[in-house]
Amino acid sequence: MTTSPTPMRQKRQILRLIHHVLRLFETLCKEVTKFNNYVNAQSAQGKPLYKWAKYTRFERMSAAVEALSRSAETLNRIVALSKEVCNTLPTIGPGLLANGIIPPFYSEWYLQALTAKALQDVQGSELDEATKQEAEALILKEHSTINNHLSAAKASLQAVTELLFKILSGSPAPKYHLLKLPQGIGQDENEATGCRLERSGTADSTSARCVTVIEGPRGFGNMLGLLIVGIGLCFVAYRIRHKLPKTGREDCAPLESLQRDIQNSIHMISDLSAQVGDVTAYTANLESKIDAAAKHSSSLEQLCEDLGLRIDSIWDSLGPPNEDGTYRSVNENQLISHHARKDLRSHIDEVSEEVVKVRREMHRMNIRLTKDMDDLKKNK
């Protein structure tokens, strides 16, 4: 008979999940900060966008987004089923949460300006139309990849922020508004661009405003300020995590046991997947052998059919065989026996040898006679 978990156990489970979500939140913030560092380093070199080194950490950013989204969904599902328990959680003031926990995404807007500038450079170049279209397609593809990863990270962070506001402050999350860039951005390479992030606070906190100026591709120094802001935001998330009450080692024992069971299940599933792959490969090999056997069987059937036709043609040309199953005109009993044939062969061999000897003697006699005739002619 299964018993429902007690409110204390549910509370501990929610707190452990919040700790885990905040750790994943920090990981994703670090990935966004590393991308900002990449943009800062590449822009400081003064190279156009299409000559930048390829960013190689998008897979890690996607993995961080996926892990954070899964953990947030689990936390949201448990919170929805345990509303009474959530009311007993320690409340963290909205002022601490409102200090800003979403990292800035100014690099996204700056890359849009660089992309527009790169497309203008391609259009103004002396390349042929096919090369221009290929270059524009490559630039837009890379820009779309960057936008997709940044949009996924932003959506995941915003969803987690709203969930944390709902659980820990008891008030709805503030709304974030990213203002559009001014018209003509990217047309002048040395033109400074302003980007403003406004956030309206709740009834218990005043509205906060963060204004950052991003210069053109040759003057990207103010990006360092954004990195400092991102590090500060990650520190705020770290403070939020440590404001939550800690759970004891004995309380984490069931969770660790569950994690070990999950890891064992994952390894078992991996082994089963490998075995299924081996069975699939063996099945494919067996099917190929069956196909080869079917082809050989069809060739044998064709050969049997050809032999049948040949037998039918022989039957039509020679007629039916005799009662012995042969086509001989005389009976085998009427022929000479095997011993008689052997004696006849030996006698023929003897006669042949005698004939050879006779021919040899006649040849010698002819030589002697010729020599005697020559001697007689000389004596005369």
C-alpha contacts under 8 A as a table, 3 or more apart, distances in Angstrom:
res1	aa1	res2	aa2	distance
5	P	9	R	6.16
5	P	10	Q	6.49
6	T	9	R	5.30
6	T	10	Q	6.30
7	P	10	Q	4.97
7	P	11	K	5.98
7	P	85	V	6.06
8	M	11	K	5.00
8	M	12	R	6.24
9	R	12	R	5.08
9	R	13	Q	6.09
10	Q	13	Q	5.01
10	Q	14	I	6.17
10	Q	82	S	7.53
10	Q	85	V	7.08
11	K	14	I	5.18
11	K	15	L	6.20
11	K	85	V	6.18
11	K	86	C	7.25
11	K	89	L	7.23
12	R	15	L	5.05
12	R	16	R	6.12
12	R	247	T	7.06
12	R	251	D	7.87
13	Q	16	R	5.17
13	Q	17	L	6.22
14	I	17	L	5.07
14	I	18	I	6.15
14	I	75	L	6.91
14	I	78	I	7.35
14	I	79	V	7.37
15	L	18	I	5.02
15	L	19	H	6.26
15	L	244	L	7.38
15	L	245	P	7.71
16	R	19	H	5.09
16	R	20	H	6.25
16	R	247	T	7.75
17	L	20	H	4.96
17	L	21	V	6.05
17	L	71	S	7.43
17	L	75	L	6.25
18	I	21	V	5.03
18	I	22	L	6.14
18	I	75	L	7.33
18	I	241	R	7.72
19	H	22	L	5.22
19	H	23	R	6.34
19	H	241	R	5.90
19	H	244	L	7.96
20	H	23	R	5.14
20	H	24	L	6.35
20	H	71	S	7.63
21	V	24	L	5.14
21	V	25	F	5.98
21	V	68	L	6.39
21	V	71	S	6.06
21	V	72	A	6.54
22	L	25	F	4.73
22	L	26	E	6.17
22	L	237	A	6.76
22	L	238	Y	7.50
22	L	241	R	6.24
23	R	26	E	5.16
23	R	27	T	6.36
24	L	27	T	4.94
24	L	28	L	6.31
24	L	64	A	6.85
24	L	67	A	7.13
24	L	68	L	5.54
25	F	28	L	5.29
25	F	29	C	6.23
25	F	68	L	6.59
25	F	157	L	7.19
25	F	237	A	7.82
26	E	29	C	4.99
26	E	30	K	6.20
26	E	234	C	5.88
26	E	237	A	6.95
26	E	238	Y	7.53
27	T	30	K	5.16
27	T	31	E	6.44
27	T	64	A	6.74
28	L	31	E	5.02
28	L	32	V	6.33
28	L	61	M	6.61
28	L	64	A	5.53
28	L	65	V	6.68
28	L	68	L	7.97
28	L	153	A	7.44
29	C	32	V	5.13
29	C	33	T	6.18
29	C	102	I	7.90
29	C	103	P	6.32
29	C	230	G	7.38
29	C	234	C	6.52
30	K	33	T	4.96
30	K	34	K	6.12
30	K	234	C	7.79
31	E	34	K	5.03
31	E	35	F	6.29
31	E	57	R	7.91
31	E	60	R	7.65
31	E	61	M	5.87
32	V	35	F	5.08
32	V	36	N	6.33
32	V	61	M	7.71
32	V	103	P	7.36
32	V	105	F	7.95
33	T	36	N	4.97
33	T	37	N	6.23
33	T	103	P	7.84
33	T	227	L	6.30
33	T	230	G	6.42
33	T	231	I	7.73
34	K	37	N	4.89
34	K	38	Y	6.20
35	F	38	Y	4.93
35	F	39	V	6.29
36	N	39	V	5.10
36	N	40	N	6.09
36	N	107	S	6.24
36	N	223	M	7.72
36	N	227	L	7.01
37	N	40	N	4.98
37	N	41	A	6.08
37	N	227	L	7.46
38	Y	41	A	5.18
38	Y	42	Q	6.13
38	Y	55	Y	7.54
39	V	42	Q	5.29
39	V	43	S	5.91
39	V	107	S	6.92
40	N	43	S	5.27
40	N	44	A	6.06
40	N	220	F	6.55
40	N	221	G	7.77
40	N	223	M	6.39
40	N	224	L	7.77
41	A	44	A	5.25
41	A	45	Q	6.83
42	Q	45	Q	5.51
42	Q	46	G	7.39
42	Q	47	K	7.26
42	Q	52	W	6.16
42	Q	53	A	7.44
43	S	46	G	5.50
43	S	47	K	6.69
43	S	217	P	5.30
43	S	218	R	6.65
43	S	220	F	6.51
44	A	217	P	7.12
44	A	218	R	6.25
44	A	219	G	7.18
44	A	220	F	6.35
44	A	221	G	7.91
45	Q	218	R	7.64
46	G	217	P	6.18
46	G	218	R	5.25
47	K	51	K	6.17
47	K	52	W	6.78
48	P	51	K	5.60
48	P	52	W	6.91
48	P	114	L	7.67
48	P	118	A	6.84
49	L	52	W	5.45
49	L	114	L	6.22
49	L	115	T	6.78
49	L	118	A	6.34
50	Y	118	A	7.05
50	Y	139	I	6.78
55	Y	58	F	7.01
56	T	59	E	7.46
57	R	60	R	5.30
57	R	61	M	6.37
58	F	61	M	4.94
58	F	62	S	6.10
58	F	149	H	6.99
59	E	62	S	5.06
59	E	63	A	6.13
60	R	63	A	4.97
60	R	64	A	6.10
61	M	64	A	5.06
61	M	65	V	6.16
61	M	149	H	7.35
61	M	153	A	7.58
62	S	65	V	5.02
62	S	66	E	6.10
62	S	149	H	6.73
62	S	152	A	7.93
62	S	153	A	7.75
63	A	66	E	5.11
63	A	67	A	6.10
64	A	67	A	5.18
64	A	68	L	6.05
65	V	68	L	5.20
65	V	69	S	6.04
65	V	152	A	6.96
65	V	153	A	5.76
65	V	156	S	6.35
66	E	69	S	5.15
66	E	70	R	6.18
67	A	70	R	5.26
67	A	71	S	6.23
68	L	71	S	5.22
68	L	72	A	6.03
68	L	156	S	7.11
69	S	72	A	5.08
69	S	73	E	6.12
69	S	156	S	6.08
69	S	160	V	7.90
70	R	73	E	5.16
70	R	74	T	6.28
71	S	74	T	5.09
71	S	75	L	6.13
72	A	75	L	5.01
72	A	76	N	5.97
72	A	160	V	6.27
72	A	163	L	7.80
73	E	76	N	5.06
73	E	77	R	6.07
74	T	77	R	5.18
74	T	78	I	6.25
75	L	78	I	5.22
75	L	79	V	6.03
76	N	79	V	5.06
76	N	80	A	6.04
76	N	163	L	7.23
77	R	80	A	5.16
77	R	81	L	6.44
78	I	81	L	5.18
78	I	82	S	6.15
79	V	82	S	5.00
79	V	83	K	5.91
79	V	86	C	6.67
80	A	83	K	5.82
82	S	85	V	5.30
82	S	86	C	6.31
83	K	86	C	5.06
83	K	87	N	6.53
84	E	87	N	5.36
84	E	88	T	7.18
85	V	88	T	5.44
85	V	89	L	7.02
86	C	89	L	5.26
86	C	167	I	6.88
89	L	168	L	7.43
90	P	168	L	7.01
90	P	244	L	7.32
91	T	168	L	4.99
91	T	169	S	5.47
91	T	170	G	7.39
92	I	96	L	7.13
92	I	97	L	7.62
92	I	168	L	5.38
92	I	169	S	5.41
92	I	240	I	7.91
92	I	243	K	7.77
93	G	96	L	5.72
93	G	97	L	6.86
93	G	168	L	7.73
93	G	169	S	5.66
94	P	97	L	4.95
94	P	98	A	5.64
94	P	165	F	7.53
94	P	169	S	5.51
94	P	171	S	7.80
94	P	202	T	7.77
94	P	204	D	6.87
94	P	205	S	6.64
95	G	98	A	5.00
95	G	99	N	6.40
95	G	204	D	7.47
95	G	205	S	5.76
96	L	99	N	5.53
96	L	236	V	7.79
96	L	240	I	7.80
97	L	100	G	6.51
97	L	101	I	7.02
97	L	165	F	7.22
97	L	169	S	7.93
97	L	236	V	7.94
97	L	240	I	7.74
98	A	101	I	7.54
98	A	174	P	7.81
98	A	201	G	7.04
98	A	205	S	7.30
98	A	208	A	7.91
99	N	208	A	7.89
99	N	233	L	7.94
99	N	236	V	7.53
100	G	103	P	7.85
100	G	233	L	6.08
100	G	236	V	7.62
101	I	161	T	7.46
101	I	233	L	4.90
101	I	234	C	6.77
101	I	236	V	6.48
101	I	237	A	6.20
102	I	157	L	6.47
102	I	158	Q	7.11
102	I	161	T	7.53
102	I	233	L	6.83
103	P	229	V	7.54
103	P	230	G	5.09
103	P	233	L	6.36
103	P	234	C	7.81
104	P	226	L	6.95
104	P	229	V	7.77
104	P	230	G	6.59
105	F	108	E	5.73
105	F	109	W	7.51
105	F	150	L	7.79
105	F	154	K	7.92
106	Y	109	W	5.41
106	Y	110	Y	6.33
106	Y	195	C	7.29
107	S	110	Y	4.97
107	S	111	L	5.96
108	E	111	L	5.25
108	E	112	Q	6.41
108	E	146	I	7.97
108	E	147	N	7.00
108	E	150	L	7.27
109	W	112	Q	5.12
109	W	113	A	6.62
109	W	181	L	7.49
110	Y	113	A	5.19
110	Y	114	L	6.39
110	Y	214	I	7.59
111	L	114	L	4.87
111	L	115	T	5.95
111	L	143	H	7.79
112	Q	115	T	5.02
112	Q	116	A	6.24
112	Q	143	H	7.74
113	A	116	A	5.20
113	A	117	K	6.24
113	A	185	I	5.93
113	A	186	G	4.66
114	L	117	K	4.97
114	L	118	A	6.09
114	L	186	G	6.27
114	L	217	P	7.65
115	T	118	A	5.02
115	T	119	L	6.19
115	T	139	I	7.19
115	T	140	L	7.74
115	T	143	H	7.14
116	A	119	L	5.18
116	A	120	Q	6.25
116	A	186	G	6.30
117	K	120	Q	5.09
117	K	121	D	6.25
117	K	186	G	5.36
117	K	187	Q	6.51
118	A	121	D	5.04
118	A	122	V	6.26
118	A	139	I	7.87
119	L	122	V	5.07
119	L	123	Q	6.21
119	L	136	E	6.35
119	L	139	I	7.69
120	Q	123	Q	5.11
120	Q	124	G	6.13
121	D	124	G	5.11
121	D	125	S	6.10
122	V	125	S	5.18
122	V	127	L	7.86
122	V	132	K	6.21
122	V	135	A	7.34
122	V	136	E	7.28
123	Q	132	K	6.86
127	L	131	T	6.17
127	L	132	K	6.16
128	D	131	T	5.50
128	D	132	K	6.20
129	E	132	K	4.99
129	E	133	Q	6.11
130	A	133	Q	5.22
130	A	134	E	6.23
131	T	134	E	5.06
131	T	135	A	6.08
132	K	135	A	5.13
132	K	136	E	6.09
133	Q	136	E	5.11
133	Q	137	A	6.07
134	E	137	A	5.11
134	E	138	L	6.29
135	A	138	L	5.18
135	A	139	I	6.22
136	E	139	I	5.11
136	E	140	L	6.04
137	A	140	L	5.21
137	A	141	K	5.98
138	L	141	K	5.06
138	L	142	E	6.27
139	I	142	E	5.34
139	I	143	H	6.17
140	L	143	H	4.97
140	L	144	S	5.95
141	K	144	S	5.08
141	K	145	T	6.24
142	E	145	T	5.07
142	E	146	I	6.31
143	H	146	I	5.17
143	H	147	N	6.14
144	S	147	N	5.05
144	S	148	N	6.03
145	T	148	N	5.22
145	T	149	H	6.40
146	I	149	H	5.38
146	I	150	L	6.16
147	N	150	L	5.15
147	N	151	S	5.80
148	N	151	S	5.19
148	N	152	A	6.13
149	H	152	A	5.20
149	H	153	A	6.21
150	L	153	A	5.06
150	L	154	K	6.04
151	S	154	K	5.05
151	S	155	A	6.06
152	A	155	A	5.21
152	A	156	S	6.11
153	A	156	S	5.19
153	A	157	L	6.14
154	K	157	L	5.22
154	K	158	Q	6.05
155	A	158	Q	5.14
155	A	159	A	6.12
156	S	159	A	5.21
156	S	160	V	6.24
157	L	160	V	5.17
157	L	161	T	6.04
158	Q	161	T	5.02
158	Q	162	E	6.22
159	A	162	E	5.22
159	A	163	L	6.22
160	V	163	L	4.99
160	V	164	L	6.11
161	T	164	L	5.12
161	T	165	F	6.14
161	T	173	A	7.06
162	E	165	F	5.12
162	E	166	K	6.16
162	E	172	P	6.93
162	E	173	A	4.85
162	E	174	P	7.88
163	L	166	K	5.10
163	L	167	I	6.22
163	L	173	A	7.90
164	L	167	I	5.15
164	L	168	L	5.69
164	L	169	S	7.59
165	F	168	L	5.49
165	F	169	S	5.19
165	F	170	G	6.57
165	F	171	S	6.18
165	F	172	P	6.13
165	F	173	A	5.28
166	K	169	S	6.04
166	K	170	G	5.12
166	K	171	S	5.58
166	K	172	P	5.70
166	K	173	A	6.86
167	I	170	G	5.90
171	S	202	T	7.46
172	P	202	T	7.52
173	A	202	T	7.63
174	P	199	R	6.45
174	P	200	S	5.71
174	P	201	G	5.31
174	P	202	T	6.33
175	K	199	R	5.81
175	K	200	S	5.96
175	K	201	G	7.71
176	Y	197	L	7.28
176	Y	198	E	6.21
176	Y	199	R	4.86
176	Y	200	S	7.18
177	H	197	L	6.22
177	H	198	E	5.62
177	H	199	R	6.45
178	L	195	C	7.94
178	L	196	R	6.65
178	L	197	L	5.23
178	L	198	E	6.86
179	L	195	C	6.80
179	L	196	R	5.99
179	L	197	L	6.69
180	K	195	C	7.54
181	L	185	I	6.96
181	L	193	T	7.31
181	L	194	G	7.05
181	L	195	C	6.40
182	P	185	I	6.17
182	P	193	T	7.44
182	P	194	G	7.75
184	G	187	Q	5.58
184	G	188	D	7.86
185	I	188	D	7.17
185	I	191	E	7.60
185	I	193	T	6.96
186	G	189	E	6.22
186	G	191	E	7.57
186	G	216	G	7.91
187	Q	191	E	8.00
188	D	191	E	5.25
189	E	216	G	5.72
189	E	217	P	6.88
189	E	218	R	7.83
190	N	215	E	7.32
190	N	216	G	5.22
190	N	217	P	7.61
190	N	218	R	7.27
190	N	219	G	7.77
191	E	215	E	6.84
191	E	216	G	5.92
192	A	213	V	7.22
192	A	214	I	6.33
192	A	215	E	4.49
192	A	216	G	5.84
193	T	213	V	6.14
193	T	214	I	5.46
193	T	215	E	5.88
193	T	216	G	7.35
194	G	211	V	7.70
194	G	212	T	6.47
194	G	213	V	4.70
194	G	214	I	6.14
195	C	211	V	6.51
195	C	212	T	5.88
195	C	213	V	6.23
195	C	214	I	7.32
196	R	209	R	7.83
196	R	210	C	6.36
196	R	211	V	4.74
196	R	212	T	6.39
197	L	209	R	6.35
197	L	210	C	5.45
197	L	211	V	6.29
198	E	208	A	6.76
198	E	209	R	4.93
198	E	210	C	6.48
199	R	207	S	6.09
199	R	208	A	5.67
199	R	209	R	6.17
200	S	206	T	7.63
200	S	207	S	4.68
200	S	208	A	6.68
201	G	204	D	7.73
201	G	205	S	5.49
201	G	206	T	5.38
201	G	207	S	4.31
201	G	208	A	6.82
202	T	205	S	5.31
202	T	206	T	6.99
202	T	207	S	7.57
203	A	206	T	7.48
212	T	222	N	7.85
212	T	226	L	7.63
213	V	222	N	6.69
214	I	220	F	6.49
214	I	221	G	8.00
214	I	222	N	5.94
214	I	223	M	6.66
215	E	218	R	7.61
215	E	219	G	5.28
215	E	220	F	5.27
215	E	221	G	7.50
215	E	222	N	7.11
216	G	219	G	5.38
216	G	220	F	6.22
217	P	220	F	5.91
219	G	222	N	7.93
220	F	223	M	5.83
221	G	224	L	6.06
222	N	225	G	5.45
222	N	226	L	7.14
223	M	226	L	5.10
223	M	227	L	6.52
224	L	227	L	5.05
224	L	228	I	6.38
225	G	228	I	5.11
225	G	229	V	6.26
226	L	229	V	4.95
226	L	230	G	6.14
227	L	230	G	4.97
227	L	231	I	6.21
228	I	231	I	5.10
228	I	232	G	6.17
229	V	232	G	5.00
229	V	233	L	6.18
230	G	233	L	5.04
230	G	234	C	6.29
231	I	234	C	5.14
231	I	235	F	6.27
232	G	235	F	4.94
232	G	236	V	6.31
233	L	236	V	4.99
233	L	237	A	6.39
234	C	237	A	5.04
234	C	238	Y	6.20
235	F	238	Y	4.86
235	F	239	R	6.22
236	V	239	R	5.02
236	V	240	I	6.26
237	A	240	I	5.04
237	A	241	R	6.28
238	Y	241	R	5.17
238	Y	242	H	6.36
239	R	242	H	5.13
239	R	243	K	6.06
240	I	243	K	5.07
240	I	244	L	6.87
241	R	244	L	5.68
242	H	245	P	7.45
247	T	251	D	6.17
247	T	252	C	7.10
248	G	251	D	5.15
248	G	252	C	6.55
249	R	252	C	5.18
249	R	253	A	6.49
250	E	253	A	5.25
251	D	254	P	6.85
251	D	255	L	7.84
252	C	255	L	5.14
252	C	256	E	6.05
253	A	256	E	5.07
253	A	257	S	6.10
254	P	257	S	5.02
254	P	258	L	6.10
255	L	258	L	4.97
255	L	259	Q	6.08
256	E	259	Q	4.92
256	E	260	R	6.12
257	S	260	R	5.07
257	S	261	D	6.21
258	L	261	D	5.01
258	L	262	I	6.12
259	Q	262	I	4.95
259	Q	263	Q	6.10
260	R	263	Q	5.00
260	R	264	N	6.10
261	D	264	N	5.05
261	D	265	S	6.07
262	I	265	S	4.96
262	I	266	I	6.09
263	Q	266	I	4.95
263	Q	267	H	6.20
264	N	267	H	5.09
264	N	268	M	6.06
265	S	268	M	4.95
265	S	269	I	6.03
266	I	269	I	5.04
266	I	270	S	6.11
267	H	270	S	4.96
267	H	271	D	6.16
268	M	271	D	5.07
268	M	272	L	6.11
269	I	272	L	4.97
269	I	273	S	5.99
270	S	273	S	4.98
270	S	274	A	6.20
271	D	274	A	5.05
271	D	275	Q	6.19
272	L	275	Q	4.95
272	L	276	V	5.99
273	S	276	V	4.97
273	S	277	G	6.11
274	A	277	G	4.97
274	A	278	D	6.29
275	Q	278	D	4.98
275	Q	279	V	6.13
276	V	279	V	5.00
276	V	280	T	6.00
277	G	280	T	4.99
277	G	281	A	6.17
278	D	281	A	5.07
278	D	282	Y	6.09
279	V	282	Y	4.99
279	V	283	T	5.94
280	T	283	T	5.00
280	T	284	A	6.12
281	A	284	A	5.06
281	A	285	N	6.19
282	Y	285	N	5.02
282	Y	286	L	6.04
283	T	286	L	4.96
283	T	287	E	6.03
284	A	287	E	5.03
284	A	288	S	6.23
285	N	288	S	5.11
285	N	289	K	6.31
286	L	289	K	5.04
286	L	290	I	6.11
287	E	290	I	4.94
287	E	291	D	6.13
288	S	291	D	5.05
288	S	292	A	6.24
289	K	292	A	5.01
289	K	293	A	6.13
290	I	293	A	5.03
290	I	294	A	6.09
291	D	294	A	5.02
291	D	295	K	6.23
292	A	295	K	5.10
292	A	296	H	6.22
293	A	296	H	5.01
293	A	297	S	6.04
294	A	297	S	5.00
294	A	298	S	6.18
295	K	298	S	5.12
295	K	299	S	6.27
296	H	299	S	5.04
296	H	300	L	6.20
297	S	300	L	5.03
297	S	301	E	6.17
298	S	301	E	5.01
298	S	302	Q	6.24
299	S	302	Q	5.05
299	S	303	L	6.23
300	L	303	L	4.94
300	L	304	C	6.13
301	E	304	C	5.10
301	E	305	E	6.18
302	Q	305	E	5.08
302	Q	306	D	6.26
303	L	306	D	5.05
303	L	307	L	6.23
304	C	307	L	5.08
304	C	308	G	6.13
305	E	308	G	5.04
305	E	309	L	6.31
306	D	309	L	5.12
306	D	310	R	6.32
307	L	310	R	5.03
307	L	311	I	6.20
308	G	311	I	5.14
308	G	312	D	6.17
309	L	312	D	5.03
309	L	313	S	6.21
310	R	313	S	5.08
310	R	314	I	6.25
311	I	314	I	5.08
311	I	315	W	6.13
312	D	315	W	5.06
312	D	316	D	6.15
313	S	316	D	5.04
313	S	317	S	6.13
314	I	317	S	5.13
314	I	318	L	5.90
314	I	319	G	7.61
315	W	318	L	5.44
315	W	319	G	5.03
315	W	320	P	6.20
316	D	319	G	5.50
318	L	321	P	7.88
318	L	327	Y	7.96
321	P	324	D	7.54
321	P	325	G	5.19
321	P	326	T	5.26
321	P	327	Y	5.27
322	N	325	G	5.24
322	N	326	T	5.59
322	N	327	Y	6.18
322	N	328	R	7.84
323	E	326	T	7.47
328	R	331	N	7.13
330	V	334	Q	6.89
331	N	334	Q	5.48
331	N	335	L	7.28
332	E	335	L	5.49
333	N	336	I	7.72
336	I	340	A	6.26
336	I	341	R	6.63
337	S	340	A	5.24
337	S	341	R	6.29
338	H	341	R	5.16
338	H	342	K	6.24
339	H	342	K	4.93
339	H	343	D	6.19
340	A	343	D	5.15
340	A	344	L	6.09
341	R	344	L	5.09
341	R	345	R	6.12
342	K	345	R	5.11
342	K	346	S	6.36
343	D	346	S	5.14
343	D	347	H	6.17
344	L	347	H	5.10
344	L	348	I	6.12
345	R	348	I	5.16
345	R	349	D	6.27
346	S	349	D	5.04
346	S	350	E	6.32
347	H	350	E	5.06
347	H	351	V	6.24
348	I	351	V	5.12
348	I	352	S	6.12
349	D	352	S	5.03
349	D	353	E	6.30
350	E	353	E	5.13
350	E	354	E	6.32
351	V	354	E	5.06
351	V	355	V	6.17
352	S	355	V	5.10
352	S	356	V	6.28
353	E	356	V	5.07
353	E	357	K	6.31
354	E	357	K	5.03
354	E	358	V	6.17
355	V	358	V	5.06
355	V	359	R	6.17
356	V	359	R	5.16
356	V	360	R	6.22
357	K	360	R	5.03
357	K	361	E	6.30
358	V	361	E	5.17
358	V	362	M	6.13
359	R	362	M	5.10
359	R	363	H	6.15
360	R	363	H	5.13
360	R	364	R	6.39
361	E	364	R	5.06
361	E	365	M	6.16
362	M	365	M	5.05
362	M	366	N	6.11
363	H	366	N	5.12
363	H	367	I	6.36
364	R	367	I	5.10
364	R	368	R	6.32
365	M	368	R	5.09
365	M	369	L	6.02
366	N	369	L	5.12
366	N	370	T	6.06
367	I	370	T	5.17
367	I	371	K	6.23
368	R	371	K	5.07
368	R	372	D	6.17
369	L	372	D	5.10
369	L	373	M	6.21
370	T	373	M	5.19
370	T	374	D	6.31
371	K	374	D	5.12
371	K	375	D	6.34
372	D	375	D	5.08
372	D	376	L	6.31
373	M	376	L	5.15
373	M	377	K	6.31
374	D	377	K	5.19
374	D	378	K	6.42
375	D	378	K	5.17
375	D	379	N	6.36
376	L	379	N	5.18
376	L	380	K	6.45
377	K	380	K	5.44
